[in-house]
Amino acid sequence: MFGVGAAAPTSTATSAITAAPTTTTAHTRLHSISATSSSNPFISALIGCGRVQFCSLRLNCGGPIKAMSDTNTSTDTISVPNSSSHSSASAAPTSTATSAITAAPTTTTAHTRLHSISATSSSNPFISALIGCGRVQFCSLRLNCGGPIKAMADTNTSTDTISVPNSASHSSASGHKQALISLSDKKDLAFLGKGLQELGYTIVSTGGTASTLESAGVSVTKVEQLTSFPEMLDGRVKTLHPSIHGGILARRDQKHHMDDLNKHGIATFDVVVVNLYPFYNKVTSTGGIEFEDGIENIDIGGPAMIRAAAKNNKDVLVVVDPQDYPLLLEFLKGGGDDQLFRRRLAWKAFQHVASYDSAVAEWLWKQTSGISTSSANDDDKVLYLFQDKFPPSLTVPLERVSSLRYGENPHQKAAFYVDKRLAEVNAGGIATAIQHHGKSMSYNNYLDADAAWNCVSEFKNPTCVVVKHTNPCGVASRDDIFEAYRLAVKADPVSAFGGIVAFNVEIDEDLAKEIREFRSPTDGETRMFYEIVVAPKYTEKGLEILQKKSKSLRILEAQKNEKGKLSLRQVGGGWLAQDSDDLTPQDIQFNVVSEKAPQESELHDAEFAWLCVKHVKSNAIVIAKNNCMLGMGSGQPNRVESLRIALKKAGDEVKGAALASDAFFPFVEIACENGVSIIAEPGGSIRDADAIDCCNKYGVSLLFTNVRHFRH
């Protein structure tokens, strides 16, 4: 490509072209141009030097150009209508005066091999004659060279002389190292640019990226200089050009690929560094984004370059992450050719684009909600209402946060990923919790912390929840959070030891001291030990005190889960998707089906027990009184066994307590015999009538919720 490269030997023979005044850039506004050797055809003089494959005159026009046969000469005349500026997409009047350029022989294409060229009006500067016609914005002489050229000042004239060394022919597709950089996120760009420049790379760049590099003192060739084509359509088209993608996609080991590049004067790219428009950040910003703004933030050229470079990873290094800049520079300094390193970068590039496209698809799916369309077949019109929460195809982008020490068991390897779907942005939960202290989270820690946080977040009043193996073994709500904490631990102190304790209120200095010093109810001496404490907030002093309890105690600060989230669960070869179970007692009706109506305090206990039981593994039974869980039975194949376990845990306190079952409960007699005063269950059993009769017999209130809470 015609441009200033490394200095060529000055002792070589040269063929020269003169331009006045001009610069040494590849594309320049010219006032006049001629071949210095009138005895040789113009193109022959250039190609004969052994460096130029072809040259072309490029006219960037605001309207169409027409060709007319000049009957008096052997040339064709390219006529530019001298009318007011008119879009190149529409026809121009043919009756206008023209300014002409001659070429022999030639065609009417923008890029053409020329034998000779001159301006027909010698009295006007070359560029003025063209632009004055009202159609040409600028013109450029394009020389596609296989090697560097140098510019020399001609002291005898007012022109510059561009000299092309007459050395052995060299392919324009190779011989120098070239990097393409186009970034939205310009973090560490100066570091990268300087590093590549020091390694001898020519850097080609776009708009803002080029400006940032130049400000940092890095030399840059702008993309439009390479393509001879300006940025257009408000930036929608910048890099979508054969001069870019040909240089990226060409396989170096395929001769016909390299011949194609040489034929068209395209140089190869060895490094491509691209990241994309910040679509994800824009559409998830506070207040959202208008549809048209969202569309304009969908990157097209960036993904195309990334995919092209990643496909041709054998020859091109592609980087999409600023964290990889040091690795890239070290690799280039080493001079080796590690194909594994190249493939890893290519994998990361495709993953980057896949995640990006996933966000775009998810956003567009949401934009279609409530829009009806009809099929193209008029004979069989079908209306589609795009309001389904479950799209026909679902992509879930996950980002690894950490590699875990092991999985559920020591022989299982594991990692933790954050869900990067748009729906999960600012949705709260353990995945985005801040860890202030303690050992790294384990696989089981995440499961237990998630269960505890999900449960405690359900309650409006100050509440403490203790969890062991994802089941709540203690839950208590009180205006006094200290009392709630003590009652939650007391519900099952053996299980609570080594468990997870969660609060739905801020942990201040006094509460932190209570957590730190509280003794086990089993002996009154042993300090309670916990794996994790999780809360929505901590005071500075409260956090400081908790950190002194144990070096290993994990202290998490989490945001409340948003409602309406999509719940995903893996099965062999597939995934199950469902709405999250967000119903609370305020969302349902507790229907009294027994003769005895409950007292207000009993109804509150039933609602509390019902809210607890939805977080217990099925089959699940919870017994509670005074907003405190007394006992629970979970995970049993039959509900009677879960009932017996819960009754055993509750002990004598079961008298006057409330019982909640996660599914229909035909075995009410055992509960009634043990002194339960109110039962809440979904109903729906063929034995519902028997259950009602039994409760009436014992004077127990029976409530049907018509809502089941299975948890598997």
C-alpha positions, -999 to 999 in steps of 0.1 A, spaced: 0 0 0 13 35 -9 26 49 23 57 59 42 75 28 55 110 19 63 136 38 43 147 21 11 182 21 -2 190 54 -19 213 38 -45 186 20 -63 172 32 -96 138 49 -92 109 59 -112 93 90 -100 59 107 -100 55 142 -90 27 159 -71 25 195 -60 17 202 -33 10 169 -16 20 146 12 35 112 15 3 95 26 -13 68 5 -44 89 -3 -39 125 -9 -55 155 -26 -34 161 -58 -31 193 -78 -12 179 -107 3 146 -116 24 132 -144 49 105 -152 84 117 -153 93 95 -182 71 104 -211 86 77 -232 72 49 -211 36 41 -203 27 54 -169 19 20 -154 49 3 -170 72 28 -154 57 21 -120 55 -17 -122 89 -19 -139 105 -7 -107 97 -40 -91 76 -26 -62 42 -15 -76 16 -42 -85 -9 -16 -98 -19 19 -94 -53 35 -96 -70 69 -96 -98 69 -72 -126 95 -75 -149 98 -45 -180 113 -61 -213 127 -49 -230 115 -81 -226 91 -109 -198 92 -135 -204 84 -172 -180 72 -198 -180 85 -234 -159 73 -263 -135 99 -276 -136 92 -314 -105 114 -320 -82 94 -297 -76 59 -285 -87 69 -250 -118 68 -230 -130 100 -214 -145 98 -179 -170 127 -177 -182 141 -144 -214 162 -148 -209 197 -136 -243 201 -118 -252 208 -83 -243 181 -58 -265 151 -61 -266 118 -43 -245 91 -58 -274 67 -54 -295 86 -80 -290 95 -117 -275 129 -126 -285 150 -156 -266 142 -187 -268 177 -203 -244 194 -179 -210 207 -187 -182 184 -178 -145 183 -168 -127 153 -181 -98 131 -172 -83 108 -198 -70 73 -195 -59 49 -222 -70 22 -223 -93 22 -192 -127 14 -178 -153 34 -159 -146 17 -125 -133 37 -95 -101 16 -94 -85 10 -127 -51 3 -142 -39 34 -160 -13 39 -187 -13 76 -187 -32 103 -169 -36 140 -172 -60 168 -164 -76 182 -196 -76 217 -183 -39 227 -178 -49 261 -166 -66 248 -134 -51 227 -106 -59 190 -109 -80 188 -78 -98 220 -85 -108 208 -119 -123 177 -104 -140 192 -73 -151 223 -93 -174 201 -113 -197 196 -83 -195 159 -81 -161 149 -68 -154 153 -31 -117 142 -34 -95 122 -56 -65 101 -48 -38 82 -67 -35 48 -52 -2 28 -56 -3 -8 -44 32 -16 -35 50 -47 -24 75 -28 -3 83 5 13 86 38 -6 102 70 5 96 106 -2 123 131 -12 121 169 -14 129 181 -49 148 214 -43 145 224 -79 108 225 -81 78 231 -59 69 195 -60 76 164 -38 91 134 -55 79 99 -44 106 74 -51 99 37 -55 131 16 -50 139 -6 -80 147 -37 -60 136 -73 -62 98 -78 -63 83 -83 -29 47 -93 -20 25 -65 -6 8 -91 16 39 -97 37 72 -83 48 61 -61 76 41 -67 108 7 -51 111 -18 -48 139 -54 -37 138 -69 -21 169 -105 -9 174 -117 -5 209 -147 8 228 -131 0 262 -97 18 259 -83 6 292 -45 1 289 -46 11 252 -15 33 254 4 4 270 -6 -19 242 0 6 214 35 15 227 43 -22 232 34 -31 196 52 -1 182 84 -10 200 81 -45 185 80 -29 150 43 -32 143 24 -8 120 -8 0 138 -40 5 119 -69 19 139 -103 35 138 -117 69 150 -115 73 188 -90 45 192 -67 62 167 -70 95 185 -62 79 219 -32 62 205 -19 94 188 -24 113 220 -2 87 237 25 93 210 18 61 190 20 64 152 -13 52 136 -25 45 101 -62 52 100 -85 26 85 -98 50 59 -63 56 46 -60 18 41 -94 13 25 -95 46 5 -131 48 18 -144 72 44 -164 61 74 -201 63 65 -237 58 77 -230 75 110 -202 51 117 -222 19 108 -196 12 81 -160 16 90 -141 -17 88 -164 -38 66 -140 -37 36 -119 -63 17 -87 -43 26 -95 -52 62 -111 -86 61 -89 -98 33 -58 -90 54 -73 -108 84 -87 -139 67 -60 -148 42 -42 -180 50 -4 -175 47 1 -212 37 -22 -209 7 -4 -194 -23 -36 -184 -41 -47 -165 -10 -15 -145 -10 -17 -140 -47 -51 -125 -43 -38 -101 -17 -9 -91 -39 -32 -86 -69 -53 -62 -49 -26 -46 -29 -38 -58 5 -14 -63 34 -19 -90 61 -28 -84 97 -8 -103 123 -27 -90 154 -63 -80 158 -74 -63 191 -111 -55 193 -137 -51 219 -173 -42 213 -198 -14 218 -210 -14 254 -244 -28 246 -247 -47 279 -239 -17 300 -262 6 280 -293 -16 281 -289 -24 318 -282 12 329 -305 29 354 -337 39 336 -330 16 307 -326 28 271 -348 37 242 -352 11 215 -335 31 188 -305 38 211 -303 1 219 -302 -7 182 -274 18 175 -254 2 203 -254 -32 185 -219 -37 171 -215 -51 136 -180 -45 124 -164 -54 157 -179 -90 159 -171 -95 122 -134 -86 128 -132 -107 159 -148 -138 143 -125 -134 112 -94 -132 133 -105 -161 155 -112 -182 125 -78 -176 111 -61 -180 145 -32 -200 129 -20 -168 114 -37 -140 134 -36 -133 171 -70 -120 183 -74 -103 217 -107 -91 232 -97 -86 269 -73 -59 282 -61 -84 308 -45 -103 279 -24 -74 266 7 -83 287 4 -119 276 2 -109 240 33 -87 241 53 -113 260 43 -139 233 53 -116 205 86 -108 222 93 -145 225 92 -149 188 77 -184 191 46 -198 176 25 -215 202 -6 -227 184 -22 -236 218 -19 -199 229 -35 -188 196 -64 -212 200 -70 -201 236 -73 -165 224 -96 -176 196 -118 -195 220 -120 -164 242 -129 -143 212 -157 -165 201 -170 -167 236 -169 -129 239 -190 -125 207 -214 -153 218 -221 -136 251 -225 -103 234 -250 -118 209 -268 -135 237 -274 -102 254 -287 -87 222 -310 -116 216 -324 -115 251 -330 -77 249 -348 -80 215 -369 -109 229 -381 -86 257 -388 -58 231 -413 -81 213 -435 -86 244 -471 -80 235 -464 -75 197 -486 -96 175 -477 -106 139 -494 -127 113 -479 -153 91 -471 -146 55 -497 -171 43 -529 -152 38 -549 -184 36 -537 -195 70 -531 -165 91 -518 -172 126 -514 -145 152 -483 -148 174 -482 -130 207 -447 -127 219 -453 -126 256 -441 -161 266 -415 -159 294 -398 -190 279 -384 -183 244 -380 -211 219 -343 -209 222 -325 -198 254 -288 -190 258 -274 -186 293 -241 -167 293 -220 -176 324 -189 -160 336 -165 -179 358 -158 -161 391 -136 -186 408 -123 -221 407 -135 -239 439 -113 -261 460 -136 -290 452 -173 -298 445 -200 -313 467 -174 -339 476 -136 -337 476 -132 -360 446 -153 -336 425 -138 -306 407 -159 -275 407 -161 -238 397 -185 -209 404 -201 -189 376 -222 -157 376 -252 -156 354 -247 -128 329 -283 -127 315 -298 -92 314 -326 -105 336 -300 -111 364 -286 -76 364 -292 -60 398 -314 -90 407 -296 -96 440 -287 -130 455 -257 -148 468 -239 -149 434 -233 -111 436 -227 -110 474 -196 -92 487 -174 -113 509 -158 -92 536 -139 -118 555 -130 -155 558 -119 -185 538 -129 -189 501 -164 -200 495 -169 -237 488 -194 -254 466 -216 -264 496 -211 -229 511 -227 -214 481 -257 -238 482 -263 -233 520 -258 -195 519 -282 -193 490 -308 -213 509 -304 -192 540 -306 -159 522 -336 -169 501 -355 -179 533 -347 -149 554 -354 -125 526 -391 -137 526 -398 -121 560 -408 -85 565 -402 -83 602 -366 -86 617 -358 -123 613 -329 -148 618 -326 -180 598 -302 -209 605 -295 -234 577 -278 -267 575 -275 -287 543 -299 -262 526 -327 -268 551 -337 -242 576 -333 -257 611 -342 -226 629 -363 -195 620 -376 -168 643 -391 -133 637 -391 -107 665 -391 -69 668 -360 -76 689 -334 -92 666 -314 -104 695 -343 -125 707 -349 -137 671 -313 -149 669 -314 -168 702 -347 -185 693 -335 -195 658 -304 -212 673 -324 -227 701 -348 -245 677 -321 -270 668 -287 -260 684 -270 -292 674 -278 -287 637 -271 -249 640 -235 -256 651 -214 -253 619 -243 -240 600 -251 -207 582 -268 -178 600 -287 -152 580 -303 -119 590 -326 -96 571 -314 -65 591 -282 -47 594 -257 -62 618 -244 -35 641 -219 -35 669 -242 -50 695 -256 -77 673 -221 -86 662 -211 -91 698 -241 -113 705 -232 -135 675 -196 -137 685 -202 -145 722 -234 -166 721 -231 -200 738 -247 -232 726 -281 -239 744 -270 -275 747 -244 -268 774 -244 -231 779 -206 -230 775 -195 -238 740 -194 -208 717 -215 -212 686 -195 -219 654 -208 -209 620 -195 -213 585 -211 -182 572 -229 -150 584 -250 -132 557 -268 -100 560 -279 -70 538 -256 -46 555 -230 -42 583 -218 -12 603 -181 -6 603 -178 -16 640 -201 -46 636 -180 -59 607 -148 -54 627 -161 -74 657 -174 -103 635 -140 -105 618 -124 -112 651 -147 -142 658 -128 -165 635 -103 -162 607 -123 -187 587 -158 -172 592 -171 -161 559 -190 -128 561 -213 -120 532 -232 -89 523 -260 -96 499 -288 -78 481 -324 -91 484 -335 -113 455 -358 -97 430 -391 -115 423 -401 -129 390 -368 -145 382 -364 -175 359 -354 -207 378 -332 -231 359 -323 -267 369 -302 -292 350 -314 -328 343 -295 -353 322 -293 -339 287 -315 -308 293 -327 -281 316 -359 -273 333 -371 -237 335 -398 -223 357 -409 -192 375 -394 -188 410 -417 -196 439 -424 -160 451 -458 -163 467 -461 -150 503 -490 -152 527 -502 -118 515 -506 -133 479 -529 -161 489 -562 -168 507 -562 -190 538 -596 -205 536 -611 -219 568 -627 -252 561 -632 -265 597 -659 -256 622 -635 -239 645 -623 -205 632 -587 -196 642 -578 -168 666 -557 -140 651 -526 -152 669 -531 -187 655 -536 -174 620 -503 -155 622 -486 -187 634 -501 -206 605 -489 -180 580 -454 -180 596 -452 -219 594 -465 -218 558 -437 -193 548 -411 -215 565 -423 -248 549 -418 -235 513 -380 -235 520 -379 -271 534 -372 -300 511 -402 -322 504 -419 -340 519 -419 -311 544 -437 -303 577 -431 -273 599 -444 -267 634 -443 -231 647 -456 -209 674 -452 -172 683 -433 -166 650 -407 -192 658 -401 -225 642 -402 -253 668 -395 -283 646 -394 -294 610 -393 -327 591 -379 -327 556 -369 -349 527 -388 -380 537 -404 -403 511 -437 -402 530 -452 -373 548 -460 -393 580 -422 -397 587 -416 -360 582 -445 -353 606 -430 -376 633 -396 -359 630 -411 -324 633 -431 -334 664 -401 -349 680 -381 -317 674 -410 -295 688 -414 -316 719 -438 -304 745 -440 -269 729 -462 -284 702 -493 -278 724 -512 -249 708 -488 -246 679 -494 -243 641 -485 -269 615 -479 -263 578 -475 -289 551 -460 -283 517 -486 -305 500 -520 -320 508 -521 -336 543 -545 -364 549 -528 -375 581 -541 -349 604 -551 -372 633 -515 -376 645 -510 -339 646 -543 -333 664 -535 -360 690 -503 -342 698 -520 -309 706 -516 -289 673 -542 -261 673 -542 -251 636 -531 -267 604 -524 -251 570 -522 -272 539 -530 -269 502 -559 -294 502 -568 -313 471 -566 -348 485 -594 -374 479 -594 -376 517 -600 -339 523 -634 -346 538 -619 -371 563 -593 -345 573 -620 -319 579 -640 -343 600 -610 -352 621 -601 -316 628 -637 -309 638 -635 -339 661 -604 -325 679 -615 -288 677 -586 -279 654 -587 -252 628 -580 -264 593 -570 -240 565 -568 -248 528 -544 -225 508 -548 -241 474 -511 -235 469 -485 -262 470 -449 -257 479 -429 -287 467 -392 -283 468 -370 -311 453 
